[in-house]
Every structure is written in structure tokens, then in C-alpha cells.
Amino acid sequence: METSNQDSSKSNRYSDEDNEIALTSKGLNYKGINDEPYLRLMQLDESTMDVSLVVNNQKLNAHKAVLASKSDYFDRMFDSYFKERFEDKIEINITDVSFEILSTLVNFFYTSEIYITENNVQDLLISSNIFLLDEIQNVCVNYIKKIIDTENCIKMKDFANTLGLNDLYSLCMSYIVKNFRLVAKTEEFMETNFDEIMLLLKNDDLFAKEDMIYDVVMNWIKYDPITRSKYSSELLWYVRLPLVLNTYQGINKIHEFQGAKINKFSSFRTEHRRPFRKGILVISHQPYTSTPQWYDAALDQWQRCICENCPCMSFQYRLLPPRPFCTMVLLDENRLFTAGGSVYGNGMRTATMFDLKTKKWVLLNDMHYERLKPYVIQLESYVYVIGGYTGEEENVSVIEYYDLKKNAWYDVYCEINYIETFKSGIYVACVKGLIYIIGKTEAGYYDPRNKKWKYIDPIPEYYMGSAVCTLNGNIYIIGGEYLQSCCKTVWAYCTLTEEWVSLAELNFPKSFSGAVAMNGNIYLFGGKMLMTPLSNIFEIYHPHENKWVTSSALMEERRFYIDAIVIEKNSELYEQVFEESTNTIIH
């Protein structure tokens, strides 16, 4: 069996039906679905081998029966008529495959084990295509999906297109579209041909602002002006120039390169691309009288009216939390929902839903337990309410859920109700239908489908007042405070590898901020800071760079205990409640 110098660090081992896969930092160990021990014994007995595969004068001995049973290519070869078919031992010349790759594949035929790395995965895919090895092809494709990054995505896309691997090609294209701002800076992108860059420019989901897209087009033309300047008019047709003109405050920028011309064929589309047709509603519970703020992703600006007797003031009053220290979330079908709250410092059982027709908050049946700032998670028609304080600094450990169809509350009976450490504070997040609960010294997840609880490793450092957010299957615990000092610390729990990872620190220490994921980034708003009681700063985390960037767009007010909600501009909620207000909110 082939050996490797793979990393001895902890791997992620899991079962995929009958397959066994182990991911390491250097590659992937794969054990196939048809492990037959007697084949391993045959591999040791060279005296019974009846075929030699020859690659560049190097011979690899094997059994015809094994090759035929594992590969349709060899099965058809040995079943067809050729002069050596009845000889005791034959030699077959193999072309287009290296001896190393052929040895790896033949070893897999006997052992059902293979080690795949970024260096050999393309050769293995090509060979699996030649020898008709669907199993190897599938595992290689799945491995590529896990290693795609900004540096190799274009190469992998072209490779997938060459082999006709449509699913992999689509995934690479999706990655490029979502990470266009980073991919466009690579040398591989500059070498992209006209048809490929045109395909990207036509994509309404391209995640980049129009001024950057314009710069990318200009840079692409300048990379080879003699050949590419003729494409300028066609390319600029798909750049939304009115948005660029607003950014650059004039037309001079457009004329910077003589090959790029504004003419009658230029596009006059004024709508932003889809990722920027959304914003973030920020609701503060401290100070409670703070008006809601709207962050527009396309403009990278905050919108809040400060004029008295303005029509858009109704926007603010409608969306004020019905109670201080409740938790506001957006359910499916654009339904705003709140749970808990505070009255005279005590938790409340109240739950409400925002009625789009009347534009008012409507009371629902009371919860079973009094809660102040609980976590709220929706799974299908159930809204789970978890944690929150009673008002006496003790966390409510019992989970309950609201059945949207039956308009009734039910308790969840599970082991977590009896975990004593959870009463001193928890963080809650939902990934792939599992509810993760993270306490000071214990952590785990609850599976509502089978009503089971499973422990996971606790967070290495636990602080009070951390913000919680999920992105790409990871749970982020951000900031917090310890001994009355705020922290910059950021931890992420990868649900795939089941490991905690320390990430780049915040630029400013803070606690009790609001966090939400949008467009592949994490936005962190406000919070308590060491030098100032409250913060109006917000930071943006870019996962691919592992970097926090402080936005130049300051919030209008300093605030903490924040609910941050992403809202699509084409949603009914936005159209009925926000659109008129946000269109007139800057005077």
C-alpha cells in the first residue's frame, strides 16, 4: 500500500454511507465502498499476476480479473478480441497517464484506499475519466470543492469545463461570483478571455460594487490593450455606468482610457446587482429610546431621519421594539417576531408578531417562562426560544418553542434543562438544523429531529456579552468582557471539523454588540467599549482574508444590546414598511 507523509494533526473523520473519509491539512484519505480483504492478499502474490501495464518502460504487474472488475475500461479491453487475450501473461502500453498515478489507481483496486492531494487531484480526475472510474471521479470532485480558493478557482473552473464536470464547473463559477472582489485581483483573472469576463459581467449576482467592476474592466483592458481595446464598448454595456458616475462624481474617469468610450450603446441600468439590494435593520435596546437605523449595503451608508414632523418618522415608531430587552428576529415570509422583554427589571413572557397589514405589533400567546434577551431561532414552523435572563442574573435553561400553525407554546424536554453551568450564561446558534448551545465550561447541540443532545468541546475562552453569528457552517463568538474589561477576542467553531479556531482580533475591544452575516461577510455593530460607554463604530469581517475592517460609515448613535436583521429590498416587508421611508430618509 502506498504510504504518505500526511500531517499527524487532528483530522476530520466521518462516515458517508459506506465510505470513510479523513481530511487532513495536506490531503484526503479515502476508503472505498468495496473493501475486499482477499484482494490485498492477491496484491502480495506476484506469481499469479497475468498482466503488466507499461508506462515509459516502467512495468506495473496486476491481475486481469482485478482490473476488469474495478474498471469498465479494462473490462471492455479484456472482453474484446485482441491477439494477446489468450496468452498467460500480457503487456499493455498505457499512454496519457503517469506511472505514479497509474500505480495509485491500481493500488486502489486492491486496497480500496487512496490518498488525494491538491498536487495529484487533477491527474487522478483525468485518469478516472480515461479508465471510467466513477467512484474516484466523485471523491476527487468532492475534494476539489473543499479546497477551492481565490488562487485556484479559475484554474479549477477551466479544468472542470475541459472534462465536462458540470457540477464542479457551476460550483467554481459560483465561488468566483461570490468572491469576485478577491478573484479579480489575481493574475489568473487578468488572463481570462473576453467570453469569460463577459459572462461574469452579465451575472446579476456578481458580488462587487459597480465602481469596482468598472475598475476591473479597465484593468483587464490595460493588461493587453492592443488585443482588448476593441471590446471596451461591449464590456461597458454591462457596467451600470450611472452608479459609477455617482461614485466618481463626473464622467472624466470613464474617459481615462481611450479604448473605453461612452456612446449610445452604453448601459443606463441604474439598479444595483442583487447582493446589494438589501440592508441591515439595527434595533437598539440600550438606550431603549434610540430610533431604528437602516444600513444600506449598496451605498455603504446609514440612513436615519433626525427631522421633526417628518413623514418618515412613522417608520421609526412602527419598528421600535414593543418592550425593552426583548429579542427581535425576522422569520420566513418576512414576519418580524419578538420574544421576552423587561418590566421593572424582571423578565417577561410576552411574544409579538408584526402585522404587515396594520403595520402594528400583535400579541401572541404568552411564553411559559419569563425571559430577558433570549435567543430566538426558527426551524420550519417552530420558533425556539432559548436562554435569556429572569432579571436576577440567572439564565433560563429550559427551551420552549412556539408552533406557528397551532399558535401554542411547548416545552422541550432534554438533557440541557439539567446542565447547571448553562444557568450562568450561554450563547446559541443554529447550523444545518442543529441548535448549538455554548456555556462557560460545557457545550453541545440539540437535534430537534430526534430530540437528542450531544456534547462538543467547550469554547477555549468564555466571556460575557459576546456577539454570536453564523456563516458558512461556522459559529462565531465575537468580543465580550471579562472583569469589566472589553475584549477583542474572536473564536469560531467549525461544525465540519468540530474544532475551535482563534481568528483575527477586532480592531476595538467591545461587548454586547450586534452581529449579522450578509454577502459573505460579518457585520458587527456598536457595543460597550472601555474608553467610551457606548460605541457607534461598526466593523466588517472578511473570512477569506481573516481580517476585521473598521467601516468609515459611523452609526448615528452610540448603542449596545443590538438586534441586527438583514432585509431584502424586494421583500414585502421592505416594500410596505421601509421603502417609502428610506427613499426620503436623507434630506
N, C-alpha and C positions, 0 to 999 in steps of 0.2 A: 504493500500500500504506500502511496506517495506521502511523504512527510512534509511538514511546513514549519516555518519559524513564526507561527502566529503569536499574537500578543497573549500573554498569560493573564491579562487583567480580566476582570469580571465580564462575562458575556451575557447576552440576552438569549436564553434558551426557551423555546416554546414549542408546542405541538400544533401542527397544521394538518388535521386529519391524521393520516398515517405517516406523514413526513416529519422529520426532525431537523430543525434549522438552528444554527448557532451563529449569531452575529458577533464579530469581534471588531476591534478598531482597524484591523487590516484587511479583513475579508469575511467570507461566509462559508461555514462548514455545512454541507448539505448531505443528509442521509435519505436516500430514495425510498420509494414506496414498496419496492420489491427486493428486499434484502434476503437473499437465499444463501445460507451458510455453506452449502456444498460447493457453490461456485468459488468461494475463497480457497477451498481445498484444491479445486481444479486448477486455479491460478498458480499454485505451488508445484504442480506436476507438469513440467515442460515436456516430458516424454510423450504425452498424449496430445500435445498441440499439433494441429494439422494445417495451419496457415501462418504465413509470415507477411506482415504488412511492411512495405518498404517505402521509406521516405528519405530521399537524398542519401542512398546507400546505407541507411540505418534500418535495422530489422527489428520488428516487434512481433513476437510469437503470440498466438492465441488459438482458440478453438473455433472452428467454423460454426458449430452449433450455438455457442455463446453469442458470437457476433450476430448471427441470424435471428436469435431470439430477442436481442436487445435493439436491433436497428433494422428498420424496413429496407434501408439501402442495401445492407449486406444480405438480407433475406431474399430480396429480388435478384441480387447478383448470383447467389449460390443456387437459386432455383432456376435460373436461366441456363441456356446451353452455351458453354464455352469449353475449350479443349482440355483445360486442366480440372474440370469439375470432378472427374472420377479418379484423379491422382491422390495418393496417400497424403502428400503434403504439397501445398501450392504457395506461390509467391504472388502478391498483388501490389503493384505500384500505386501509391497514393500521392496525388498532387493537390495543391492549393491548401494543404494543411501541414503545419509544422510537426516535427516528430514529438516535441514536448506536449503539444495539445492532443495529438493522437494518443499518446501514452496516457494522458489524463483521462480521456474518454474511455479507452479500453479498460483502464483500472476501475472506472466507474461501473462498467459492465459486470465486473466480477464482484466488486465490494459494495456497490450502491452508495458510495461516498465520493464526494468531490469537494475541492476547496476552490472557491471563486474569489478573485480579487479584481480591483479596477484595472490591473495590467493585463489580465487574461480574459476578461469577460467578453470583449468584442470578438476575439478569436474563437472562443467557445461558442458564441452565438452563430458565427459564420459556419463553423464546423457542424453544429447541431442542425443548421439549415441544410447542409450537404448530406449528412448521414440520417436525416429525418428523425431527429431525437426531440420529440415534443417536450418531454419532461425536462431535459436540460435547457431547452429554449425558454420554458416558462420560469424556471428558477433564475436564469440569467436576467430575464426581463425584470423580474421582481427585485433582483439585486440592484439593477441599474436605477430602478425607481427610488431606491433608498439612498443612492449616492449622488444623485443629480445636484449640481450646484451651479453657481453663476459662471464658473470657468469651463465646465464641460457640457452644459446643457445644449449648446448649439451643435457641438460635435456629436452628441448622442442623438439629437434630433435628425441630423443628416444620416447618421448610421442607421437609425430605425427606418427612415424613409427608403434607404437603399435596399434593406432586407424586407420591406413591406410589412413591418411590425406596426400596424396602425394604432394599437392601444398605446404603445410606448411613444410613438410619434406625437399623438394627441397629448399625452402627459407632459412631454418636453415642451410642446408649444404652450400649454397652459402655464408651465413654470416660467417660461420666457415672458409671457404676457403679464403675469403677476409680479415678476421681479425685473421688469423692463428697465427701471432706473439703474440697476446694478449691471445687468447684462449688457446694456448699451455702451458701457464704459470699457468693455473688453476688446482685445484685438480681434478675436473671432467674430464679433459682431461687425466690426469695420470691414471685414472681408465678406460679409453677407451680400448676396447678389440682389439685383433690383426686384425680382419677383418676390423674394422672401421678405425684404423690408416693406414692400408694398402690402403684402399680406398682413403684416403687423400693423401698419398704419390704418388699415381698413377695420381693424378689430376695435369694437366699441368698448371692450373690457380692458383695453391696454391701460396698465396702472402707471400713469405718468401724467403730470400736468402738461398742458399744451405748449407752454413756453419751453419746457424741456424737450418735448417731442420735436419742436421746431429746431432747437439746437442740435439734436441728434441727426436730423435730416441734413442740416448744413454741414455737420462734421463728416457725415457719410459721403457727401458730395465732394468735400475738400480732400478726402482721403485719396481720391483718384479723379480729379476734376476733368481731365481730358476725356475720360470714358463716361463719367457720370453726370456731367453738367446738363446733358440733353434731357435728363429725367426730371429736372427741377420742377417744371410746371405740373407734371403728373403727380409728383410726390407732395407738393404743396397743396394740391387739391384736397388731400386727405388730412392736412393740418388745419385745425379750426382757427383760422387766422384772426377773426375778431377777438378771440380770447387772448391771442398772442399780442395783438395791438394794444389791448387794455393793459397787459403786463408791461410792455416796453414803452408805453405812452408815446407812440408815434410809429411812423412807417419806415423810418431810416434803417432800423435793424433789419427789416425784411430785404432791403436793397444792399446789404453788406457784401453779398457775393453776386457777381454779375450773372452767374448761371441761374440764380433764383429770381424769378420775376413775378410781380403781382400783375395779373392781367384778367381779362374777362372770364378766364377759365378757373380762377381761384375760388376756393370753397368759402362760403359765407355761413357755414353752420355755427351757431352760437351756443349749442348745448354741450355741456361738459361730458366727458366719457363716463360710462356707467359707475366706475368705482368712486367718482367724485360727486355723484348725485345722492349724497347722503350727508348727514351731520350728526352731531352728538348733543343731546339734551343733557344739561348738567343741573341737577337739583341739589341744593344745599340744605342741611338740617342744622347747621351752626354757622352763622346766625340763621335762625329759622325764618326770619323776615326777608332774607335775601331772595331776589327775584330770579326765576329760571334764566339760564343763559343758553344760547344756541351757538355751537361751534360749526362753522361751515367748512367742510373739508376742501371744497373747490377753491374757496377764497383764502383759506388759511386765516380766517378772521373770526372774532367773536362778535355776535350781534345781540345787543341788548338796548332797549329803549330807556332813556332816562328823562324823557319829556313828560311833563304833567298833562293830563287830559288828552292823551294821545289814544287813538283807536286801538293801537296795538298793545295798550296796557291790559286789555282783556285777555290777551294771550298769556300774560304773566299770572293774572289772578286765577285763570282756569287751571293752570298747571301747578300752582302751589301745592305742596303735599298737604293732604287733608288733616294730618296730625304731625307734630314734631317727632322725629326719630322713628318714623315708620320706614319701611323699605319699599321703594318703587321699582318695578320691573316692567318690561314690555313682553307680554305673552304673544302667542301667534294670533293671527287675524288682527294685529295692531291694537290689542287691548292692553291699556295701562292698568296695572294691578298694584295695590299696596297691602301690606300686612303689618300688624303691630303698631306701635307708637308709644308716646309718653304722655301721661297726665299726672301732674304734681310729682313728677319724678318716678312714677311707677309704670310698669309695662301695661300694654293694652291688648285686648283680644280682637280688636276691630280689624276688619278686612273690607276693602272697597274696590270697585271697578269703575273706570272712566267710561261714561256713556257717550259715544260719538254723536248720537242724535241730539241729545240735550246739552252736550258739552259740559256735563257735571259729574261729580263723583257720586256713585250709588253704593249704599251699604249692602254688604253681603252678610250671610250668617256669621256669627262670632266664632273665632277660633276656640279651641279648648283650653289654651294656655296664654297667659299674659306674656307678651314679648316686646322688647325694645330693640330695634335694629336687627331683626333676624335675617338669615339668608333665605332667599326665595328662588326656587328652581322649578321650571315646568318640564314635565315629561309626558308627552301626548296630552290626555285630558286631565292629568293630575298636576296640581301645583303644590309642591312640597315646601313646607316652612320649617326651617331648621335653626336651632340655636337662638340667639338673642338673649338679652338680659331681662331679669324680672324687675330690675330697678334697685336691687340690693347687691349689685356686683356679682350675682350668681347666674351662670349661664343655664338656659333651659336645655336639658339634654334630650328631651323627648321630641321625636319627629312626628309631625302631623301633616296631612295633605288634604287639599280641597278638590273634590270631584266637580269639575266644571259642568258635567252633564246632570248630576244629581243635586247640585247646589248644597253639598253637605261636607262636613269635616270628619276625618277618620284618623285615629292614631296608628302609628307604625310600631309594631311590637318586634323589637330587635335587640340584639346584644348591646348596641351602643347606648341604650337607655340606662345601662348599669355601669358604664365606664366612668368612674369617679373623676378622672382627670379632665374629662370634657366639660365638667361643670365650671371650670375656671377659665374657659375661653376656647373657641375653635375657629378654624377657617374652613369654608365649604366651597366646593366647585364641582361641576358636572362635566364628565368627559365620556362620550360614547354610551350614554345611558346609565353610567355608574356615578353614584353620589360619593365623592371623596370628602372625608371629614378629617381635619388635621388639628390635633391638640398639642399641648406642650410636650408631652412625653410619649404619646400614642397617636397612631393614625391608621386609617384604613378606608375601605369603601363599602357602601351598601348597594346591593344589586336588587332593585325593585322587582325584577322579573322572577327571581327565585327566593326573594326575601332573605338573602344571606349576607352576612358580614364577613369581610376578610381583612386581616391586618396587613399593613405595609410598613416600611421603615419610617420612623418619625423624622420630622424636619430637624436638621442639624442644629439650627438656631431658631428659637421661637421668641417673637417679640409681640407685644400688644399693639393693636392699631395698624397692622399691616394691611395693605390693599391686596385684593385677590382678583386674578384674571386668568382666563384660559385662552390658549392659542396653539393651533397645530398639535393638539393632543398633549400639550404641556400645561401644568398648573404653576402659575407664577405667584409667589408671595413677596410683596414689594414693600420695602421700608419698614416702619414701625417704631416703637420706642421702648427703651429699657432704662430703668432708674431715672425717669423724667428726662432722658436724653433721646433725641430722634436719631434714626439710623439711615444709612444709605444702602444697607444690605439688600440683595435680591437673590432669592432662591427659586429654582424651577424643578418641579418633579416631572420626569418623563414617564408617562404611563406605559410606554412601549418597553423601555429598558428597566423600569421600576427602580430608578436611581434619582437621587437628589443631586443637582448641579448648581454650583455657585456661579452667578453671572456678573456682568459688569455692574458696578455700583451706580446709584443715582448721582446726579450732579449736586443735588441738595438733599440733606437729611430731612426726612419728613415722616409723619404718621397720620393716620385717619384721612388718607387721600381717597380719591375715587379713581378706579381703573377700568378700562374697557378696551377690547380689541376691535380694530377696524382696518380694513385694507392691508392686512398682514402685519400691522404694527400694533403696539400697545400704547395707549394714551393715558397719562397719569395726571390727574387734576388736583390742584390745591393741597390742603392738608395743614397740619401743625408743623411749625419749624422751630428750631432752637432760638434763633435771634428775634423772630417776629412771632406773635401769637398765631396768626393765620397766614396762609400763602395764596398768592394769585398767580403763581408760576405753574406751568404745566410742561411736562417732559414727554418725549416720544421715544419709544424703544424700537430699534431696528434689529430684528433677530439675526439676520444674515451677517450683520456687522458686529453683533453683540455690543451695541453702543446706545447710550442714552443721549438724546439731543434736547437741549432746552429750547422751546419754541419762543420766537420773538413776539408772538401774539399773546400778550398777558391777559388774564381774565380781568373782567371789570371790577370784581370784588374779591377780597380775600375770604376764603371759606374752607370748611372741612366737614367731615361726616357727609360725604357726597355720594349720590346715586348718579351714574353716568349711563345713558341709554342711547344706542345707535338707532337712528330712524332713517328709512329710505325716503327720498323726496317724492317718489312715485306712489307712496303708500296712501291709503285712505286717511290715516291718522294725520299725516303731514298736510295733505290737501285740505282737510276740513278744519284743522286746528292751527297749523303753523304757517301755511303758505302765505296767506294774506298778511300776517303779522311780520314774517321775516322779510317779505318783499318791501315793507315800508319801515322796517325797524331802524335803518340807518338814515338819519335826517340831515 
